[in-house]
Amino acid sequence: MDTTAAQFPYPWQRCKIIHLVRHGQAMHNVEGDINREALLSPHLFDAELSPLGLQQVDRLRKEVHARGLLKRVELVVTSPLYRTMQTAFGVFGSESHGEGAAISAVNCPEIMAVELCRDKMGVRPCDMRRRVSECQALFPSLDFSMMDGEEDSLWNPDVREPDEEVSARMAQFMKWLWTRPEQDIVIVSHGIILQHILYVLGNDSHPTVRSALCKRFSNCELRSVVIVDKSLMGSDSPL
């Protein structure tokens, strides 16, 4: 069998390495596993990490340091929900994610909050975000310049975001990601969102590859993939 038939050279500047990280276990995961109706409870608003989730973040931070990943990553993009920001700073920030820490940007990559990669929106209070000013007080070194506004105007109390809209949002997010100059990027988001990203990226992959890529994420799982801009060489607007 000629394996070279499936090998293609691409210029490095047309490639990115993205590291996909699901947030650590959060309180809505704990309560939702017991009773799905709990996800409708207002007390789970913008759910925070559970004690186990904090331990998972510690373990992943040690793994990231052991692999030398922190030295290579140029940008960390995070969902603006509290559990993902806790995970992003706990793993990739310069300090522990404990109370009053995880706020320094010294000797760590830029961390940016982006609405496009937040969790599936609507109905569930755990997927509604805090005001930007509250988030800034908790994470003063985080870049909130990509946020749509102070209040969460995207969350609808009556309508859950359809899967088709989530997929369209992820396609938009990936187009934005290609406009970034960084080549080694972390995305800290939510399980369903990361799966949608991989579905978008793996559209033309072999079914067995796509199946392996898009399997469900565990809490605080990290998966790294190389993505290639296969639009016309020299185009300023990658597909």
C-alpha positions in Angstrom: 0.0 0.0 0.0 1.4 3.4 -1.0 1.0 5.6 2.1 2.5 8.6 0.3 -0.8 9.0 -1.5 -2.4 10.3 1.7 0.5 12.7 2.6 0.4 16.3 1.6 2.9 19.1 2.3 1.5 22.5 3.5 3.4 25.7 4.3 3.8 26.1 8.0 2.3 29.6 7.9 -1.0 28.0 6.7 -1.2 25.7 9.8 -2.1 26.2 13.4 -1.8 23.9 16.4 -4.8 24.2 18.6 -5.1 22.6 22.1 -8.8 22.0 23.0 -9.5 22.0 26.8 -12.8 21.3 28.5 -13.3 23.0 31.8 -12.8 21.1 35.0 -15.8 19.5 36.7 -18.3 22.3 37.7 -21.1 22.4 40.2 -23.8 22.0 37.5 -22.0 18.8 36.3 -22.3 17.4 39.9 -25.9 18.3 40.4 -27.0 17.6 36.8 -25.6 14.0 37.1 -28.0 13.5 40.0 -31.0 15.3 38.6 -31.1 16.9 35.1 -33.9 19.3 36.4 -31.2 20.8 38.7 -29.7 22.5 35.6 -32.7 24.9 35.6 -32.0 26.1 39.2 -31.0 29.8 39.5 -28.5 28.9 42.3 -26.3 27.3 39.6 -26.0 30.6 37.7 -22.7 30.7 35.9 -21.6 27.6 37.7 -18.1 27.5 39.4 -15.7 24.6 39.5 -16.3 21.9 42.1 -13.6 20.8 44.6 -12.9 17.9 42.2 -12.7 20.3 39.3 -10.1 22.4 41.1 -8.0 19.2 41.6 -8.4 18.4 37.9 -7.1 21.8 37.0 -4.1 21.3 39.2 -3.3 18.0 37.6 -3.6 19.4 34.1 -1.4 22.4 35.0 1.3 19.9 36.1 0.9 18.0 32.8 1.1 21.2 30.8 4.3 22.2 32.6 5.8 18.7 32.2 5.2 18.8 28.5 6.7 22.2 28.1 3.4 23.4 26.5 3.2 26.6 28.5 6.4 27.8 26.8 5.0 27.2 23.3 1.5 28.5 23.6 1.1 32.0 22.3 -2.6 32.6 23.0 -5.3 31.2 25.3 -8.9 31.8 24.2 -11.5 31.1 26.8 -15.3 31.1 27.0 -16.4 34.0 29.3 -18.2 31.6 31.7 -16.7 31.4 35.2 -15.8 27.7 35.1 -13.8 28.1 31.9 -12.0 31.2 33.1 -11.1 29.4 36.3 -9.7 26.6 34.2 -7.9 28.8 31.8 -6.1 30.7 34.5 -5.6 27.7 36.7 -3.8 25.8 34.0 -2.2 28.5 31.9 -2.0 31.5 34.3 1.2 32.3 36.2 -0.4 31.5 39.6 -2.6 28.9 41.2 -6.3 29.4 40.5 -7.2 29.6 44.2 -9.2 32.4 45.8 -7.5 35.7 45.1 -5.0 34.2 42.7 -5.0 33.2 39.1 -5.1 36.9 38.1 -1.5 37.5 37.0 -0.4 37.6 33.3 3.3 37.6 34.2 5.3 34.9 32.3 2.2 33.3 30.8 0.4 33.6 27.4 -2.3 36.2 26.8 -5.7 35.0 27.9 -8.7 36.4 26.0 -12.4 35.9 26.6 -14.5 35.3 23.5 -18.3 35.1 23.4 -18.3 32.9 20.3 -16.8 29.9 22.1 -19.2 30.0 25.2 -21.5 27.2 26.0 -24.8 26.4 24.3 -27.0 29.3 25.4 -30.5 29.7 26.8 -32.9 28.4 29.5 -30.2 27.0 31.9 -28.9 29.6 34.3 -25.6 27.7 34.6 -24.9 28.8 31.0 -25.5 32.5 31.6 -22.5 34.7 32.2 -21.8 37.4 34.7 -21.4 41.1 33.9 -18.1 41.9 32.3 -17.3 44.3 35.1 -17.7 41.4 37.6 -15.4 39.2 35.5 -12.8 41.9 35.2 -12.8 42.2 39.0 -12.2 38.5 39.3 -9.6 38.3 36.5 -8.1 41.8 35.9 -5.4 40.6 33.5 -7.9 38.8 31.2 -8.6 40.5 27.9 -12.3 41.3 27.6 -12.1 43.4 24.4 -14.0 40.8 22.4 -17.0 40.8 24.6 -20.4 41.9 23.2 -21.3 44.1 26.1 -21.6 44.5 29.9 -24.7 42.4 30.3 -25.4 38.9 28.9 -27.8 39.9 26.0 -27.2 36.6 24.2 -28.8 34.2 26.8 -32.5 33.7 26.3 -34.5 32.4 29.3 -37.1 30.8 27.2 -35.3 29.3 24.2 -32.4 26.8 24.1 -29.9 27.5 21.3 -30.5 24.9 18.4 -27.6 22.7 17.4 -27.6 24.3 13.9 -27.0 27.7 15.4 -24.2 26.3 17.6 -22.5 24.8 14.5 -22.8 28.1 12.6 -21.4 29.9 15.6 -18.4 27.5 15.7 -17.8 28.0 12.0 -17.7 31.8 12.7 -15.4 31.3 15.6 -12.9 29.3 13.5 -12.9 31.9 10.8 -12.1 34.5 13.5 -9.3 32.2 14.8 -7.7 32.1 11.4 -7.4 35.9 11.5 -5.2 35.6 14.6 -1.4 35.8 14.0 -0.6 33.2 16.6 0.0 29.6 15.5 -0.1 27.8 18.8 -3.4 28.4 20.5 -5.4 27.0 23.4 -9.2 27.0 23.4 -10.7 26.5 26.9 -14.4 25.8 26.4 -17.3 23.4 27.0 -17.7 19.8 25.9 -20.5 20.3 23.4 -18.7 23.3 22.0 -15.4 21.5 21.5 -17.2 18.7 19.8 -18.9 21.1 17.4 -15.5 22.7 16.6 -14.1 19.3 15.7 -17.1 18.5 13.6 -16.5 21.8 11.7 -12.8 21.0 11.3 -13.3 17.3 10.5 -16.0 17.7 7.8 -13.8 16.2 5.1 -12.0 13.7 7.3 -12.3 9.9 7.0 -15.2 8.7 9.1 -13.0 6.8 11.4 -10.8 9.8 12.0 -13.8 12.1 12.5 -15.3 9.6 15.0 -12.1 9.5 17.1 -11.7 13.3 16.9 -15.3 14.1 17.9 -15.8 11.8 20.8 -17.1 13.2 24.1 -14.6 15.3 26.1 -14.0 14.5 29.8 -13.7 17.3 32.3 -10.3 19.0 32.0 -9.3 16.8 29.1 -6.8 18.3 26.6 -6.7 17.3 22.9 -4.2 18.8 20.5 -4.7 18.9 16.7 -3.0 20.5 13.7 -5.4 22.4 11.5 -4.6 23.5 7.9 -6.0 26.4 5.9 -6.7 24.7 2.6 -8.2 27.8 0.8 -6.3 29.2 -2.2 -2.7 30.0 -1.3 -2.2 33.7 -1.0 -5.9 34.4 0.0 -6.3 36.9 2.7 -9.6 35.4 3.9 -9.2 31.7 4.8 -12.3 29.5 4.6 
